[in-house]
């Protein structure tokens, strides 16, 4: 343990305490796209996010306190209603902070949300993918003095 009166700013790459509001354009893609994480599992239809079914684009990370909207056409939402679940097999629907209409499903991620959620079609199996929920510490990426989380590598500059 070191004690100092110097002020330091810690920057941890890839972590931000800021909340965000993101809209994902969701379409239904047929033909069992081979780059989707559920290729050959469940329905041959898959959700595409912003035009892509690639794993890196459909497996999402959400931050506590932020709002995320999945926008679909009314015909896609009617045939393939997008809902959030605690598991990929849709055993338990997740509804905290979630609103669904005829054209979107939106979540404002609550404190205490599970670290993993899944977005899936409520009618067909394995059209969606995993969501990782992060609880970002408000003390990160600000002047040292607030709550601090353990992470690495950390660069210290004076």
C-alpha positions, 0 to 999 in steps of 0.5 A, a space after each residue: 500500500 502506497 500513500 500519496 497526495 499526488 493526483 492520478 488519472 487511471 484509464 482502463 481501455 474499453 471501459 466507460 462509465 457513461 450510459 448510452 442509448 442505442 437503437 438496433 435495426 433488426 431484420 429476419 434472415 432466412 436460409 440458416 446463415 453460417 456466420 450466426 452463432 446458432 447456425 444449424 440450431 433451432 430455426 433456419 431464420 435468424 435475427 440480423 442486427 444492423 444487417 449482419 448475422 455475424 457473431 461479433 455483430 449479434 452477440 451484444 454487450 449492454 451497460 447497466 443504466 443504458 437503454 437499448 431498442 430492437 426495432 423490427 418491421 411490424 410484419 417481422 415483429 408479428 411473425 417473430 416477436 423479439 423477447 428477452 430471456 434468462 436462457 437461450 432455451 426461453 425457459 424464463 422471460 426477462 421483463 424488468 425494464 422491458 417494453 414491447 410494442 408492435 415494432 420494437 422491444 426496448 430495455 433499460 438495463 436495471 441495476 442488479 440485472 443478470 450478467 447474461 441475457 438472451 434475445 430470442 423469437 418467442 415463437 421459434 428457437 435460436 433466432 437470436 443471441 447472447 447479451 452480456 450485461 456489464 455493471 460499470 463502476 462510476 469511479 472508473 475513467 474519472 479522477 482517482 478518488 471515487 469507487 475503484 474496481 480491479 482491472 488490468 492492465 492499468 496505465 498510471 500517468 502523473 
